[in-house]
Amino acid sequence: MTVYTPRRAARVLLVDAAGRLLLFAGVDPARPGHRYWFTPGGGLAPGETPAAGAARELAEETGLRLAPAELGEPVRTETVEFPFDGVWYRQDQQFFLVRVPAWEVDTAGFDAVERASVTGHRWWPADELAASGERFYPDDLPGLLRQALSAGPPAAGPAARAVAAPAGDPGARPVPDGDPVPDGAVRRGGTGC
């Protein structure tokens, strides 16, 4: 019988003006050969709202600072089960869509787990993402992106107000932030866009 560690998380579909999605390349420390791509985001602090957690994670992982209200409403809510670094998680999570004209990713806010498990990042064109044989999280990421982009961001979205995070402001990360991997991940319910 698998024992799951409960976890709440928020994730961000960060899309630039060319329609490219930012993804991080990751590896599970317990399974070094298990490589995958995933969206920015991670675990929420106790009492933290998904929008506040998504904004905090976005600043820590990319340097992009936004107010939680600038993220708008989630484009998906779901529960997934997955292993990471030898622990099985049952994670309730929400995805937010954020559009920016362009962004130079700054990973200075990575914590120790991220430094050990994230091997790079890349802006993926939507058509290349859909045609790729790479492993992504979530496994239906091309469809999720297509749905989120068709819904569009609020008229006065974050693109006009995006600013860099100040140096040395990585924030606290109270929960392990090993992000989900697709092998063994199980989606339980959830809503679409």
N, C-alpha and C positions, 0 to 999 in steps of 0.2 A: 504494500500500500504506500503510495506516494504521499508524503506530508508536504503541504504547500505553505510557504511563508506569504502572508497577505501583504500587498503593496498597492499604493495608489501612485499614479504617475500622470504626467502631461507631456505631450509630444508636439512638435511643430513641423509643419510642412512649410519650409522657407523657400520661396520661389522668387527668382529675379525677373527683370524685365524681359529677358529672352525666353522666359518660360521654363528655365532650368531649376531643378530641385536640388537643394543641398543635402547630401548624405555623407555620413561618416563610415569609414571602413573599420570593422571591428573583428576581434577574435576573442573567443571564450578562453580565459586562462586555464580552465580545467580540461579543455579540448583544443589544444593549440592548432590543430588542422582545420578547425571549424571557423571559417571566415564568412563574413556577411556585411551588408550595408544597412544602415539604419538612420532614422531621422534624429535631429537634435531633440533633447528632452530627457526626462528621467523622473526619479522618485520625488514625491511631495513630502514636505515636512508635516508633522502633526498639526492639524488645523489649517494648513495652507490650502487655498482654493486652487483648482486646476489652472485658472488663468494666471494667478500669481506665480505658481510653480513653473508654468511654461515660460513666463517672462524671465524669471530668475535663471532657469536652465539655459535659455537662449543667450542671456548675457554671459553666463559662465562658460558656455561651450563655443560661442561664436563672437563674443564681444558686442553683439547688437543689443542695445538697451531700449526697451519699450515698456510703457505702463501696461499693467494687466488689461485695462479697459481697451487698449488699442488692438488686442488680439481678437476681439469680437466673440462670437459664439463658436463653440466647438463644431467641427465638421464631421466628427465621428466620436462615439462613445462605445467602448467595448471592454470585455474581460478576456484576458489571455493567460495561459499557463505555459511556463517555459523554464528550462534550466539555465543557470549561469553560475560559473565558478563553483560547481558542485552543489548548488542549492536550487530547489524547485520553488518558483514563485507563482502565485495567482495574483495577477495585476489588473486592477480596474484603472482604465486610462482614457484620456480624451485627447483628440488631435485638434490643433488649431492651424488655420491657414494664415500665413504672413507673407505679404508681397513687398519686395524692396526693389528699387531701380537696379542696384548692384550692391555687393557687400564683400569686403575683404575679410575673410574669416580669421579671427584671433582666438586661438585655443589656450591662451595664457591662464585662463580660469579653470582648466581641467584639474580634477582631483587625482589622487594616486591611482584609483581604479581605472579612470579614463586614460591616464598616461600609460598604464600597463595594457589596456585592451583596445585602444583606438590607434589604428595604424596610419590614418590619413583621412582626407575628405575630398569630395569632388562635387561639382555642379553637374547634374545629369539632365540632358534634354529629355523631354517626355517621351518622344518616339524611341530614343535609344534605351531608355529605361524599360519600355514595353517590350522591346525586341531582345533585351539582354538575357543571357543565360545565368547571370549572377544570382546569388542568394540575397534576398532582401527581407527586411522586416518593416511592416507586415508583408506577408506573402502576396497580398493583393494590392501592393503599393501603386502600381500603374493605374488600376481602376480607381483607387481612393483619390489619387492625384487628379485624374480626369474629372471625377465627380466634384471635388473641391473647387477646381478651377472653373467649372461650368457654373457653379453657384456664385463665384466672384467674391471679392472682399467688399467691405463697406466703402462708400464713396470717399470718405475722408479717412482712409486707412493709414497704417503706420509708415508707409513708404516715404511720406513727406517729412516725417518727424524722427526717423531713425538716426541715432547718434552712437558713437563708440562708447563702450564702457570705460570708466577710468582705470588706469593701470593699478594693479594690486587690489582689485575689488572682486575676488572670486566668489565671495559669499560662502555660507556654510552649507554642507551637504550632510544632513543627519541620517540618511539611509544609504545603503550601498547602491551605487548607480550603475551596476552592470546591466546593460540594457538587453532587452529580449532578443533571442535568436530564433530563426524560423524553424530549425529542426526540433521537433517535439513541441513546438508552440501550438496551442489549441485556442481558437477564438470561441468564446461563449457569448452568444447574443450580441447586442450592440445595435447601434443605429447608423444608418448611412447619412449622407448629406441632407 
